[in-house]
């Protein structure tokens, strides 16, 4: 399975009372499809899943699958630190019609590499869906080593890796030792171009909510051998990316979507919204980004 070059880890919009805003969610889905998103990951970290109930996750995944209606792939985030729960959730979303599942390394209980392997193996055995390995040690407290990932990618339905370790060395080692039909995606927006340059497929992105077309243009320029243009896009994107991760994600990206007419700033505690000063600082960076992109596109 191919997620394309830019997959978006989608936000979960909330009403003022904290409930999920399905009307706005539908608009966000359409916005993503029309602005550079090749596939959607629903109920990942960016979707604030630590604060969603089990039923909310299931309802929102089901809703997203129905609204996308097979126009692009929908990958359902089902991972938890409980293997039995992850297996149960996998069966549920498979029945909903998900195109694949994303499974995060078990967090908090911090298993060793044998335990991590056994977790993913157990999940992969109960489904025919493609399984996306999600390695994000900054959030889980454990790193899936390159060797464990390489071993997991020998399982037939594990052919996609979301690497958010921040280590280009680790990503490169994985790429050098997996089959040609295995795709490695950056889980860090800032490493998209570096990863593509060493053989990665693309990015599972947060920033693509607002910069999806520019991310696509950057990757396309690299593919076409216009490496100077790709570098300019990377340079233009980097300040925006840095600003969007200065505060806990997805708080900044929810504010950034206001640039496209979305009022989705509401987050659930313990997340808190940006201050007025933080919004103003982002606005300045966004304006500079717009000017840089215009310059790239007109030269």
MARMARFI-29658 format. One record per residue (C-alpha): x, y, z; residue in one letter; residue number from 1. Coordinates in pm, 1 decimal. Example, Ala and Ser with C-alpha at 12.3 -4.5 7.8 and 13.67 -1.06 7.14 Angstrom:
% MARMARFI-29658
- X:Y:Z:rest:nr
- 1230.0:-450.0:780.0:A:1
- 1367.0:-106.0:714.0:S:2
This chain:
% MARMARFI-29658
- X:Y:Z:rest:nr
- 0.0:0.0:0.0:X:1
- 118.8:351.5:-84.4:X:2
- 7.5:649.0:124.5:X:3
- 135.5:889.0:-140.8:X:4
- 397.9:1149.4:-62.9:X:5
- 210.6:1361.8:192.8:X:6
- -22.2:1202.0:445.2:X:7
- -187.8:1426.4:701.7:X:8
- -230.3:1331.1:1067.1:X:9
- -566.2:1504.4:1102.5:X:10
- -683.9:1717.3:1393.3:X:11
- -1006.4:1650.3:1582.6:X:12
- -1222.4:1966.8:1590.5:X:13
- -1419.5:2033.9:1908.0:X:14
- -1726.7:2237.7:1993.3:X:15
- -1711.7:2490.3:2275.7:X:16
- -1850.3:2226.7:2511.3:X:17
- -1564.8:1991.8:2422.0:X:18
- -1764.7:1749.8:2207.7:X:19
- -1642.0:1657.9:1859.5:X:20
- -1755.8:1902.3:1592.6:X:21
- -1845.7:1675.6:1302.8:X:22
- -1964.9:1954.8:1075.8:X:23
- -1626.3:2127.1:1088.3:X:24
- -1448.8:1790.8:1065.2:X:25
- -1615.5:1730.8:729.6:X:26
- -1492.5:2069.3:608.6:X:27
- -1139.7:1992.6:726.9:X:28
- -1145.3:1661.7:539.7:X:29
- -1246.0:1837.7:218.2:X:30
- -981.7:2105.0:271.7:X:31
- -711.5:1840.6:311.0:X:32
- -816.7:1642.9:4.9:X:33
- -811.1:1959.3:-205.0:X:34
- -481.9:2092.3:-68.8:X:35
- -203.8:1841.8:-106.5:X:36
- -305.3:1552.1:115.9:X:37
- -264.3:1208.7:-43.4:X:38
- -401.3:1016.1:255.8:X:39
- -542.8:1086.8:600.8:X:40
- -440.7:942.8:935.8:X:41
- -731.3:976.8:1177.5:X:42
- -703.5:944.1:1555.3:X:43
- -329.5:978.4:1576.2:X:44
- -141.9:1202.3:1819.3:X:45
- -252.7:1515.0:1633.1:X:46
- -612.7:1406.3:1682.6:X:47
- -571.0:1439.7:2061.6:X:48
- -649.8:1072.3:2109.7:X:49
- -520.5:1063.5:2469.0:X:50
- -827.6:1271.3:2558.9:X:51
- -1081.5:1085.6:2342.7:X:52
- -1294.9:807.5:2481.9:X:53
- -1295.7:467.0:2314.0:X:54
- -1640.6:538.3:2169.5:X:55
- -1538.1:882.4:2043.8:X:56
- -1240.1:731.1:1862.9:X:57
- -1455.9:468.2:1697.4:X:58
- -1725.8:715.1:1597.4:X:59
- -1474.3:963.4:1456.2:X:60
- -1285.9:698.5:1257.8:X:61
- -1611.6:564.4:1116.9:X:62
- -1722.9:917.9:1026.8:X:63
- -1394.6:999.2:852.3:X:64
- -1396.0:678.9:648.8:X:65
- -1751.5:747.2:531.7:X:66
- -1687.2:1110.3:441.0:X:67
- -1365.3:1036.1:252.4:X:68
- -1554.5:760.8:69.6:X:69
- -1246.0:594.0:-81.5:X:70
- -1123.0:910.1:-255.1:X:71
- -792.2:875.9:-70.8:X:72
- -669.9:617.1:181.1:X:73
- -775.3:653.4:544.3:X:74
- -542.5:508.5:806.0:X:75
- -692.8:458.1:1151.0:X:76
- -482.0:512.5:1459.7:X:77
- -551.5:216.5:1688.0:X:78
- -236.5:192.6:1895.9:X:79
- -234.0:186.5:2273.4:X:80
- 6.3:39.0:2526.6:X:81
- -232.5:-253.6:2567.5:X:82
- -192.5:-517.5:2296.6:X:83
- -534.8:-669.5:2360.9:X:84
- -704.9:-330.7:2318.1:X:85
- -507.2:-259.4:2000.9:X:86
- -618.8:-593.1:1854.7:X:87
- -981.4:-522.1:1943.4:X:88
- -964.2:-172.3:1791.0:X:89
- -804.5:-313.9:1477.0:X:90
- -1095.2:-550.7:1422.0:X:91
- -1344.2:-267.5:1472.4:X:92
- -1187.0:-27.6:1221.8:X:93
- -1134.3:-305.5:968.7:X:94
- -1510.5:-360.9:979.0:X:95
- -1558.6:14.5:926.2:X:96
- -1359.6:-5.2:602.5:X:97
- -1028.1:152.4:704.8:X:98
- -755.0:122.4:441.5:X:99
- -488.4:55.9:702.2:X:100
- -400.7:96.4:1069.0:X:101
- -129.7:290.7:1246.9:X:102
- 12.9:129.4:1558.8:X:103
- 234.3:324.9:1796.3:X:104
- 505.4:167.6:2009.7:X:105
- 357.4:82.5:2350.8:X:106
- 406.9:380.5:2578.6:X:107
- 453.1:416.8:2953.9:X:108
- 502.7:45.3:3024.5:X:109
- 824.0:67.1:2815.1:X:110
- 866.1:-287.9:2681.0:X:111
- 1202.7:-409.8:2555.1:X:112
- 1262.6:-474.8:2184.6:X:113
- 1133.4:-833.1:2207.8:X:114
- 814.6:-701.7:2364.2:X:115
- 777.4:-434.7:2097.2:X:116
- 821.8:-692.4:1822.6:X:117
- 568.2:-925.3:1986.0:X:118
- 316.6:-640.0:2015.4:X:119
- 327.1:-551.6:1646.4:X:120
- 339.5:-915.3:1540.6:X:121
- 27.1:-995.7:1744.0:X:122
- -165.1:-707.8:1586.5:X:123
- -51.6:-787.3:1232.5:X:124
- -166.7:-1147.9:1270.1:X:125
- -531.7:-1055.5:1328.8:X:126
- -579.3:-838.6:1020.0:X:127
- -520.4:-827.1:646.8:X:128
- -492.2:-448.1:663.3:X:129
- -157.2:-277.2:607.6:X:130
- 3.8:-194.2:941.8:X:131
- 194.1:133.7:980.9:X:132
- 468.7:120.3:1243.4:X:133
- 473.1:447.7:1435.3:X:134
- 796.6:517.6:1619.6:X:135
- 785.1:834.5:1830.3:X:136
- 1016.9:788.9:2129.4:X:137
- 973.0:1149.5:2240.1:X:138
- 614.6:1063.3:2333.4:X:139
- 627.8:691.5:2410.8:X:140
- 951.0:673.8:2611.1:X:141
- 1078.7:384.5:2397.4:X:142
- 1261.3:378.0:2065.3:X:143
- 1187.7:105.3:1813.9:X:144
- 1542.2:32.6:1702.4:X:145
- 1625.6:12.5:1335.2:X:146
- 1688.9:-362.3:1368.0:X:147
- 1348.7:-423.9:1527.6:X:148
- 1181.9:-222.4:1251.2:X:149
- 1375.7:-414.9:985.3:X:150
- 1264.9:-743.6:1143.2:X:151
- 901.3:-628.7:1166.1:X:152
- 901.0:-530.4:799.7:X:153
- 951.1:-896.3:709.4:X:154
- 591.9:-956.9:823.8:X:155
- 379.9:-951.0:504.4:X:156
- 136.3:-674.0:598.2:X:157
- 392.6:-446.3:763.2:X:158
- 540.6:-238.1:482.7:X:159
- 501.0:120.2:606.4:X:160
- 701.2:298.7:874.8:X:161
- 637.3:638.3:1030.6:X:162
- 971.9:734.3:1179.3:X:163
- 958.4:1019.1:1431.9:X:164
- 1279.2:933.5:1613.5:X:165
- 1442.1:1241.8:1466.6:X:166
- 1737.2:1028.3:1361.0:X:167
- 1817.4:1038.9:991.0:X:168
- 2081.8:774.0:1057.8:X:169
- 1816.7:536.8:1192.0:X:170
- 1587.3:605.1:897.2:X:171
- 1869.7:547.0:650.1:X:172
- 1965.1:218.9:815.0:X:173
- 1605.7:100.1:786.4:X:174
- 1586.1:199.3:420.3:X:175
- 1907.5:16.7:342.7:X:176
- 1779.4:-311.2:487.3:X:177
- 1413.3:-344.8:390.1:X:178
- 1247.1:-455.0:67.2:X:179
- 1181.0:-211.8:-216.5:X:180
- 807.6:-226.6:-145.9:X:181
- 855.5:-95.3:207.7:X:182
- 793.0:277.5:250.6:X:183
- 950.5:492.6:519.1:X:184
- 779.8:821.4:603.9:X:185
- 913.3:1100.0:820.6:X:186
- 709.4:1171.0:1129.8:X:187
- 894.0:1500.5:1164.0:X:188
- 795.2:1763.2:908.6:X:189
- 1138.6:1925.8:915.0:X:190
- 1307.2:1603.5:801.9:X:191
- 1086.9:1545.6:498.2:X:192
- 1334.0:1659.6:233.8:X:193
- 1640.1:1502.7:400.9:X:194
- 1455.5:1170.5:425.2:X:195
- 1333.9:1183.7:64.0:X:196
- 1692.8:1252.6:-43.5:X:197
- 1807.9:919.9:106.5:X:198
- 1518.8:715.1:-31.7:X:199
- 1225.3:787.9:198.4:X:200
- 876.2:802.4:54.2:X:201
- 748.6:1123.9:211.1:X:202
- 593.5:1252.4:531.6:X:203
- 305.2:1181.4:766.1:X:204
- 258.0:1544.5:844.7:X:205
- 99.9:1792.7:1080.6:X:206
- 206.8:2100.9:886.6:X:207
- 27.4:1978.0:573.1:X:208
- -297.4:2104.1:726.0:X:209
- -179.6:2448.3:610.6:X:210
- 121.1:2380.1:382.4:X:211
- 19.9:2063.6:199.3:X:212
- 60.5:2209.6:-148.5:X:213
- 404.2:2350.4:-64.7:X:214
- 516.9:2015.6:80.5:X:215
- 406.4:1847.3:-240.6:X:216
- 585.9:2111.2:-450.3:X:217
- 905.8:2055.2:-252.5:X:218
- 899.7:1678.7:-303.2:X:219
- 802.4:1713.5:-669.5:X:220
- 1092.1:1952.8:-731.7:X:221
- 1332.8:1704.4:-575.6:X:222
- 1192.9:1416.3:-782.5:X:223
- 1235.6:1622.4:-1099.7:X:224
- 1597.7:1701.7:-1019.9:X:225
- 1530.2:2067.3:-937.0:X:226
- 1714.2:2033.5:-610.4:X:227
- 1774.0:2406.3:-572.8:X:228
- 1399.0:2469.3:-582.6:X:229
- 1334.2:2186.5:-337.3:X:230
- 1589.6:2341.4:-103.3:X:231
- 1419.0:2679.8:-126.7:X:232
- 1084.8:2526.6:-31.6:X:233
- 1250.2:2350.0:261.0:X:234
- 1407.8:2674.3:374.2:X:235
- 1075.3:2856.9:348.0:X:236
- 887.3:2584.7:534.9:X:237
- 1132.4:2540.8:820.9:X:238
- 1042.8:2856.7:1021.9:X:239
- 672.4:2768.0:998.0:X:240
- 742.7:2411.2:1108.7:X:241
- 950.4:2530.3:1402.6:X:242
- 680.1:2775.0:1510.4:X:243
- 412.3:2506.2:1485.0:X:244
- 602.6:2286.9:1729.3:X:245
- 713.2:2550.0:1979.9:X:246
- 401.1:2464.7:2178.1:X:247
- 255.0:2118.1:2229.8:X:248
- 100.6:1982.0:1912.2:X:249
- -175.6:2010.9:1793.6:X:250
- -236.5:2346.0:1967.0:X:251
- -45.1:2559.9:1712.8:X:252
- -174.5:2384.3:1401.7:X:253
- -530.5:2432.2:1521.9:X:254
- -465.8:2804.9:1537.9:X:255
- -286.4:2800.2:1201.8:X:256
- -598.9:2661.7:1037.3:X:257
- -764.2:2996.9:1107.4:X:258
- -564.9:3118.5:804.0:X:259
- -798.0:2902.2:596.4:X:260
- -1119.6:3007.4:764.9:X:261
- -1142.0:2732.6:1026.3:X:262
- -1229.5:2810.4:1386.4:X:263
- -1083.9:2500.7:1550.5:X:264
- -868.6:2638.8:1831.4:X:265
- -1057.7:2451.5:2103.1:X:266
- -842.6:2180.5:2264.4:X:267
- -902.7:1947.9:2555.6:X:268
- -713.2:1978.9:2880.5:X:269
- -433.5:1936.5:2963.6:X:270
- -370.4:2116.6:2633.3:X:271
- -432.9:2492.3:2643.2:X:272
- -480.6:2737.5:2357.4:X:273
- -211.2:2977.3:2238.0:X:274
- -178.8:3316.0:2402.9:X:275
- -240.4:3633.1:2203.8:X:276
- 134.9:3694.1:2192.0:X:277
- 201.8:3344.2:2059.4:X:278
- -62.5:3391.4:1790.6:X:279
- 93.1:3721.3:1685.1:X:280
- 437.0:3560.8:1657.8:X:281
- 295.8:3285.6:1437.3:X:282
- 117.3:3545.0:1222.6:X:283
- 451.7:3714.8:1154.4:X:284
- 617.8:3388.7:1051.9:X:285
- 318.8:3296.9:835.0:X:286
- 332.3:3627.5:650.7:X:287
- 703.8:3581.6:581.0:X:288
- 635.5:3227.6:458.9:X:289
- 371.0:3350.7:215.1:X:290
- 616.8:3601.4:72.7:X:291
- 892.0:3340.8:34.0:X:292
- 660.7:3097.3:-145.2:X:293
- 543.9:3368.7:-380.3:X:294
- 906.1:3446.1:-461.8:X:295
- 982.9:3078.9:-532.4:X:296
- 679.3:3039.5:-756.5:X:297
- 748.6:3351.8:-960.5:X:298
- 1118.3:3280.6:-1022.4:X:299
